[in-house]
Amino acid sequence: MAKTSMATKATNRTREAGNGKIARKVSNAARCCPGIVGELTIPEIWPLYKKDPTEALRNILMENYLPLVRYNAERIHAKLPDEVDVDDLMSAGIFGLIDAIAAFDLERGVKFETYCAPRIRGAILDELRAMDWVPRLVRARSSQVDGARKSLEMQIGRKPTEQEIAEKMSLSQSEYDKIRKDAGAVGVVSLSHKRYETDSSKDVREIDVLEDPRQVNPLSAVQQRDLKEMITKGLSRAERLIVVLYYYEQMTMKEIGVTLDLSESRVSQMHSSILARLKAQLQHKSKELEEETA
């Protein structure tokens, strides 16, 4: 027993002496020439960090294991939309790496790479859940609908109907409609998302191809202006007013007569005369266009 105790004490003294030498090496290097700290191996740095968890030692460990963060971030990013930036995932994964370094137990005999990978992935997934404004229940229901649709497509060889999907999920039509309505909020696309590439250096984004119903079509505006000029060309002031008030302002013959101080029959007579002249002008214009294109 005495020999065993003495051997154990000797081993501990040897280990402490070794750690002391490494500690002095780190201390001297950090004080005299900080760049020499990088010459220590990671197995030498781990015991020092657990004994004295300084920020400098932690940073050395983080720099060494940073490729693990990128590896896990890129694997998760491959399953996400393009709008998610891999650098944002890496930022979240670094916090998981910091927690793993602080909580790692050297006595368990587990490789740090094996221990930290789940913590890095967990930190990234937690950040994704925090960024997602859609409730998890709605997200899960949307996945169920997509799974049922894909399963039916494989079975029947065509795109299934909404009723068939509802039957597949054992839901009534009203319940299925509610799930579809809630899941509709899941499909959100960034307006900055690239729509397609072009030959130029600037890519076309979603916002570049969105139709604005309030925007006036310039071609239609020019065509209407030209048609209006052609219609009113050669007409007197009263005749132009009749055309504008009747076709553009949607006024009746009686209302136009009151406005122009004319009888309703006189307005109708002038209107018929205007139409006859316009018909003749259009026929003449049509012949000119045919001759130009021939």
PyMOL commands that set and color helices and strands:
alter all, ss='L'
color gray80, all
select helices_A, chain A and resi 2-32+34-39+42-51+55-77+86-103+106-108+112-131+136-156+162-168+173-183+206-209+218-232+237-248+253-260+264-293
alter helices_A, ss='H'
color red, helices_A
select strands_A, chain A and resi 194-196+204-205
alter strands_A, ss='S'
color yellow, strands_A
deselect
rebuild
show_as cartoon
